Amino acid sequence: MNKPILKSGPVVIGAADFFARSRARLGFDVPPGLYDPNVIPASGDPGTDKMLEIVAREQPVRPAAVLIAVVDRPEPTILLTQRSAHLNDHAGQIAFPGGKIDATDASPLDAALREAEEEVGLSRDFVEPIGYLDLYGTAFGFRILPTVAKVRPGFELAINHSEVDDAFEVPLSFLMNSVNHQVHSKEFRGMERFYYAMPFAERYIWGATAGMLRVLYERIYSS
């Protein structure tokens, strides 16, 4: 299955408008479901949510944090990574900088900033956090809290190749255009699972990453 989602039309993307909307609609209240094992966070996709219910009966759903780094260029972009091919989880997939929240992290925001520094060398001196997006559950047993942040241009990246093969930027105008939001499907544990995908050039952005981008779109532009 490969079709666009046409719930609403394209939006005009400007950096100032995006950041103003984000500041008005996001905050830093940590949802209780990030740490509460009795809460199974939703993804917005019934298939993924069903799989997460199954996974939650087998193992703890682990808290994680990612950084949605929106680079404040004349044409704003979002910084993404391609995970290393040798990793046990999600090898080679497109992802936001991020990972599990450690006990030493002061907050989910701190975890996201730490992971961005460790994975791609993004200095937090260039990062202006704006707020948390909605808690997002994955079928692989994570409860992810994304931090949306404004990133000042001029940074230099240092890729940690033990975790990341590459880092690249995708125009915000592409990712926030619902015409580019497709639904694909595949079988997972005997069930047909549907998920968002946003193919861009040679990059296949899909799964949780595309799902969180869809949530960002709906939160900033659809409500």
Secondary structure as UniProt FT lines:
FT   STRAND          3..4
FT   HELIX           15..25
FT   HELIX           32..34
FT   TURN            37..38
FT   HELIX           46..58
FT   STRAND          62..71
FT   STRAND          77..83
FT   TURN            85..86
FT   TURN            91..92
FT   STRAND          94..95
FT   STRAND          98..100
FT   TURN            103..104
FT   HELIX           108..120
FT   HELIX           124..126
FT   STRAND          127..132
FT   STRAND          136..137
FT   TURN            139..140
FT   STRAND          142..151
FT   TURN            153..154
FT   TURN            161..163
FT   STRAND          164..171
FT   HELIX           172..175
FT   HELIX           178..180
FT   STRAND          182..188
FT   TURN            189..190
FT   STRAND          191..197
FT   TURN            201..202
FT   HELIX           207..217
FT   HELIX           218..222
//
